[in-house]
């Protein structure tokens, strides 16, 4: 059945790398990829990285196939000015974004509005003050330093993931410095909910911003 999107609808798909491993389905995923894609993956040395590439690329192609009616291998991509992938098949207009962290993969789709999604596994990190310098604006640094220790980790991941999702919307990626973007002075979820930015718990150990 061909799926469709309304003007302001966003669909989110989620899966895991381990799901396909446990079901011995990696060969089926490889069959969804193009010859050039498989050749590029073959050059990767680390088996774990190869596995993630196969699963993530096949997952994206299979999701897009549900909305385009094309076979997964027939879907064609090109990279925009800042490296963000986009569809080039004639007559197709669909915005999408893929994010991966550890075992979790998530894909968001929109009919025409640019979209950004970031998923991160919440891991304990030492010296959050030092790690926050390239992430936080001056306002955010002051907010972070005023927080009790128990709240600092959540604040760090919240701002980091939110900003990553934002720059993925624009497609500017590494060309945008995270500390040039500020969500200080107010709760990000409250202040940006009207613009469609949402916080989601993907799994108990993960957090995501869309």
N, C-alpha and C positions, 0 to 999 in steps of 0.2 A: 504494500500500500504506500503510495506517494504521500509524504507529509508536506504540510505547508505552514507558513507563518503569517500571522496578521501584521499590520503595519507596526504596531508597538509591542509585539510579542518577542520574548527572548526564551529560547529553549536551551536547557543545560543537560548535557549527557556526561555520565561519570562511569568509569570502569577502573580496573586495577591490572597491573602487569601480572601479578600472581594468578589471577583468574584464568588467563590463557595458558600459563605454564601448567597449572594443576589439571587443566582439561586437555593438555597435549595438543593445543590448537595453533601453535606457532607456524606450522607449515601452511595452514589455511590462511593465516594472516599474510604470510609472504606472497601467497598467490594473488593478494589484492594489490600488491605493489608493482610499479613499473620496473622494467629492466634496468633503466638508469638509476632508479632509487635503490634497487638491490645491489647494484655495483658500488654505489656510494657507501652503503652500509657495510659491504664486504671489506672495505678499507679500514674500518674501525677495529682497533686491536682488542679492546676490553670486551669480553663476552657480555658483561652486564650492560654496558652501554649499547652494544649491538641489539640486545634484547629489547631495551627501552625504545630504540629507534624503530624497530620493526612494529612493536605494539602500538606506539603512538601514531606512526604514519598510517598504519592500517586502520586504526580506530578512527582517525580523522576522515579518511577516505570512505569508510563504511557509513559514518554519520552523514557526511555530505551526500552520499549516494541516495540516502533515504529522502532527501529533499529535492534532488535534481533529476532523479530517475535514470541517472547514468550508472554504468558499471564502475566500481571503485577505481579500476585501472584507467578508465577513460577520463577521469577528472584531471584537469591540468591547472598548474599553479605558476605564478610568477611572483617575484618579490618586488615590492614597491620601493620608493626612493630610500627609505630607511630600513629595508629588509623585511617588512611585514608581508607574509604570504597573502595572495589574493587569487580568486578564481579568474581564469581567462577563457573558459569555454564560452562560445558565442551564445548570447541570449540569456546567460545566467547572471543574476544579481543577488548575491548572498554574502553577508558579513559573518565572519567566524573568528574565533580565537581559541587556541589550545594551550593548556597549561599542564605541567607535570611536576610532581615532587615525590621522590622516593617511589612508593608503590602505586600512587594515585594519579589518574589521568582525568582531566575534565575538559569538556569542549562546550563553548557557548556559541549560539547562532542567533542572528538577527536578520530581518528581511533586507533592511537598507541602512540602518544606523551603525556607525562604527562601534565596535565592542571590544572590551578588554577584560580578561579574566586572569587572575593569578591565584595559585594554590601553593601553600607552603606547609611542610611538616613543622610542627612546633617542637624545636629541639632546644635543650638547655644551652645557652651561650654565655661564656664568661666575658666580663668587661664590656657590658652593654653600652657604657658611656663612650668607649672608643669606637665600637661598631656603629653607634648612632651618629657619629660626626658626618659621614658622607650621606646619611639618610635624612637627618633632621634639619629643618630650617632653624633660624635663631629662636623664633617663638617656641617651636617644638622642643628645642634643647632646654629652654627655661621650664617648660611644662614637665618634661621628663625628669629634670633634676629636682623638681619640687614634689615628685611623687614618692610615696613610701616604697621601700624596696620590693614588697610583694606585688606591686602593680606595674613595675617597670618593664618586666618581660612582655606582658600583654600589650603595653603601649608600644614597645619597639616593634613587635610583629605586626600589630594593627596598622601602624603608619607605613611600615616597609611594604606590606602586601598591598595596601590601598594605593600607594604610589606606583608600584609595579603594574597594577591593573590599569591605572590611569595612563601611563606612558605606552602601554600596549594598545590602548584605544587610538592614540595618535600615530602609532607605528614608529615613533622616534627612538624607542629603545635606549641604547647606550649613549645616544646623542643628547639625552636629557639628564641633567644632574638631579638626583632625587632631592638634594637639599635646596634646590631652587623652587621646589613645589612645597607649599605649606598647607597643612590642615590643623594649624595651631588655634588656640583660643576657644575652641568649642569641640564638642563631641562630633567626630567625623560622620558617624552613622546618622546622627540627627540632622546635621547641617547639609548633608548631600543626598538625603533620601529623596528629596523632591526632584533631583536630577536623575534619579534612577540608579544611583550607586547603592549597592546592597552588600551587606556582610553575610556570609554563609558559613556554617560549620559543615564541612564535607564529611569528615569522620572525626572521632574523638581526639585524634592526635594532629588534626590538620585544621587550617583556617583558610578562608578564601574571601577575596573581594571581587565583585563584579561591577 
